[in-house]
């Protein structure tokens, strides 16, 4: 939260659009990792929008 209040990270985040480009036959583990990354990206966006 402290870093977010300083405007970090500066790069764009990837949310649930990460799930749009999954390949057929992806392993369950890889799917879960992508889902976790998507959730973290959406959380980052939400926290950033509250600050404004």
C-alpha positions as CSV (number, residue, x, y, z in Angstrom):
1,X,0.0,0.0,0.0
2,X,2.9,2.3,0.8
3,X,4.4,1.8,-2.7
4,X,1.0,2.2,-4.3
5,X,0.6,5.5,-2.6
6,X,3.8,6.6,-4.2
7,X,2.5,5.8,-7.6
8,X,4.4,2.5,-8.0
9,X,4.4,0.4,-10.1
10,X,4.6,2.7,-13.1
11,X,3.9,0.0,-15.7
12,X,0.4,-1.1,-16.8
13,X,-1.2,-4.1,-15.2
14,X,-2.8,-7.0,-16.9
15,X,-6.1,-8.2,-15.5
16,X,-8.7,-10.7,-16.7
17,X,-7.8,-10.0,-20.3
18,X,-4.9,-12.4,-19.6
19,X,-7.4,-15.2,-19.7
20,X,-8.6,-14.3,-23.2
21,X,-5.4,-15.6,-24.8
22,X,-5.1,-19.0,-23.2
23,X,-4.2,-21.9,-25.5
24,X,-6.2,-25.0,-25.8
25,X,-4.7,-27.8,-23.7
26,X,-3.1,-25.6,-21.1
27,X,-2.3,-27.4,-17.9
28,X,-4.4,-26.9,-14.9
29,X,-1.4,-25.5,-13.0
30,X,-0.6,-22.9,-15.8
31,X,-4.3,-21.9,-15.8
32,X,-4.3,-21.4,-12.0
33,X,-1.1,-19.3,-12.3
34,X,-2.7,-17.1,-15.0
35,X,-5.8,-16.7,-13.0
36,X,-3.9,-15.7,-9.9
37,X,-1.9,-13.1,-12.0
38,X,-5.2,-11.8,-13.4
39,X,-6.7,-11.4,-10.0
40,X,-3.6,-9.5,-8.8
41,X,-3.8,-7.2,-11.8
42,X,-7.4,-6.5,-11.1
43,X,-6.7,-5.8,-7.5
44,X,-3.9,-3.4,-8.5
45,X,-6.3,-1.5,-10.8
46,X,-8.9,-1.3,-8.0
47,X,-6.5,0.0,-5.5
48,X,-5.2,2.5,-8.0
49,X,-8.7,3.8,-8.8
50,X,-9.5,4.3,-5.1
51,X,-6.6,6.6,-4.7
52,X,-7.8,9.0,-7.4
